Structures are given as C-alpha cells and as structure tokens.
C-alpha cells in the first residue's frame, strides 16, 4: 500500500532538489526493482526451507521490515515534521489517523 506514496515522495524529492534525469532514472529503476527482488528472495527462502526454520525466517524478515518502518517514520519524518511550532495538532491527528488506517489494513487484508 505504501509504494504509491513512497514513489510519489521520491519523485517530489527529485523535483525539489533538481536531480538530473540520469540520476533520477537510475534511482527510480533501483527503487522499483526492490519489491520484485524482495518477493523473489522471500519466495526462494520459503521454497528452500520448511517447518520451524521457515517460521523463524519469516519472523526475522517481518521484524527487520517493521523495525525499518518504525525507524524511518520516527527519526526521518516525525522529528522533522514536529520541529516547527505550527499545525502540531493537525499533524498529530493525521499521524494517528494514518496509524489506525494502516493497522486496520494490515489486520484485515
């Protein structure tokens, strides 16, 4: 669900920082290839393992992914967003609504 927004943010970042077309193309190709690569690695790991090892690998990959999202959201985004004095309540409301929406989406989908 987040790839659309991550791709949009990446494109906006390139535009705001006047990144040249060649560098942007290389970064976008790298970014867009990460999901198929991750799916392939996950499929291969699932195919080659069974039982307890498969469960442990699945938990380890999910833990790494969750930890990465938490780190990026807190260190890279939230601290910067809440640094200013304006719109803190609106930002907090948006943050909470987004958390609830993604939690429900992750639970039911």
N, C-alpha and C positions, 0 to 999 in steps of 0.2 A: 504493500500500500504506500510505502514511503518513497519509492523510487521516482514517482512523478514529481513530487515536491523536491526531492534531492536533485534531480536533473534540472528542474527549473531554477533552484538556488545556485547550482553550478553555472548555468548559463548567465544568470544575472550577475554573478560574481565576475565572470569573464568580461561581461559588458562594462561593468562599473570600473574595472581595473584595466580596460583597454588591452586585453590579451590578444596577441596576434592570432590570425586564423590557423596557422600551422600548429602552434602550441595548443590552442583550444581543441582542434580536431584530434590531436594525439591524446589529450586528457579525456575527451568525450568518448573516444574509442576504448580507452582503458577502463573508464567508468562503466560503460555499457557492457563490457565483456566480463565484469566481475560476477554478475549474477549467474550467467550460464556456467562460468568456471566453478563457482561455489556449489551450484546444483550438481555438476559433474563430480566434484570431489565428494560431496555428500552421498551421491548415488553409488559411487565406487566404494566408499567406506562401508556403506550399508550392504552392498553386494558381497564384499570380501569378508565381512565379519558376521557373527551370529551370537545370540544369547546375551550374556552379561557384558561382553566386550562391546557389542553393538549399542547396548543401552548406555554404557559409560562414555563411548564416543559421542553419542547423541547429546547426552547431558553436558559434556565438555564443550562441544560446539555451540550449544544453546547458551551456556554460561559465558563463553567468550563474546558471542553476539550481544547478549543482554548487557554485559559489562561495558562493551564498546559504546552502545547506545547511551547508557547512563553517563559515562564519562564525557562523551561529546556533548550531550544535552546540558549537563551541569557546567562543565569547565569552559566549553567553547561558546555556548549560546546563552544560557541563563545568566551567568555572571555579567556578560556584556550587556544584555537586554535590561537588567535591573540596576545597572550602574547609574543611569540618569535618574532625575527626580520626577519626571513627568510620566503620566499614564501607567503608574505601577499597578493600580487596581485592575485596569483593563488587561494589562499583560498577565497578571496573576490569574484572572478569570479565563483568559484564552489558554493559558498553560493548563489549568485544571480541566477545562472542557476537552482539550486535546488529549490529556491523560485518560480521562474517563472514556472518550471515544475509542482510543486505541486499545484500552483494556477490554472494553466490550467486544471490539472487533477481534482481538486476539483470543478471547474466551469462546466466542460463538462461531468463529469462522475456521 
